[in-house]
Amino acid sequence: MRDFKKVLKPAIFILSLMVLLAAFQVITGCSVTSIVKESYMSEEDELELPEVEIDEKEISEIGKEDIAIKKSYAIEEEIDLVDESIRDPFKPFYIEEETGEEEEKNIFELERIYITDGVEYAELSFNDHLYLLKESDLFGYYYFVQAINETSVVLLKGDNTLTVFMDSVLYD
């Protein structure tokens, strides 16, 4: 039995080596013998370099073209990257630039103030349009109702405070 075990290990090694060689042949599509023949027994073929003719005149013309291309990249005019049509973000959006012409002013007239269900309301005429306003309402794009008093309404336009009194006209 011991002799059988001594023979069994080399037999398994040789058998697995043969299986690997067969698998190699199936996977690569070529046999081990052809690889061995080509590697060790065939004559070595040396690669021959092709003959190339060098034209010195053509090489000098290529150099002249390269120099001409480098000269063509010279800055010919100044490029302006500022777009004038974009609004300046640091200027308030509701103030237009002065054009020298007189602009139409907004006309405010406080018509009446009354209380309904504990809420104070003011009827304010703004450029011939009547607005029904309460505190913290926005109207006319830039005007904010800050307070409604007994005889006046306080408006905010940006950082400016406007007070419109009853039965009087205010121009802004």
C-alpha positions, 0 to 999 in steps of 0.5 A: 500500500505504501508503494502505491501511495508513492506512485500515486502522487507523481501520477496525479502530478503528471495527469494534472500537467497533461490536463493543463496542456490540453486546456491550454491547447483548447483555449489558445487554439495552438498546440504546445509542440508548434509553440516549442518548434517556433520558439527554439527550432526555427530560424530567426527572421530579422526585420529589415528597415525600409529605405528612406530618402531625406530631402533637406530642401523639404525639411527647411521649408517645413521649418519656415512654415512653423516660424510663419505660424508662430508669427500669426499668433501675435495679438493684433487687437485688444479684446474687450470682455465686458458686456455693457448690456448686463445690469450692474448688480451693485446698483439698486434695481428700482433706480434708473440712471439719470438721463437728463430728461424729467421723469414722471413722478409717482402721485400718491393720495390717501383717500380714507382709512378704516378698520374692519374686523380689527384690521386697519385698511387704507385706500390709497390712490397711486397714479390714478389707481386705487389700492386697498392696503393693510400693513405689510402689503407690497404694491407698485413694485417697490412700495411697502406699507410700513404703518397705517396711522389715524391720518397717514400711511407710512411707506418704504421705498428701499431705504427711503420713508414716505408719509402720505397724509389724508387729503394731501398729494405726495409726489415721489 
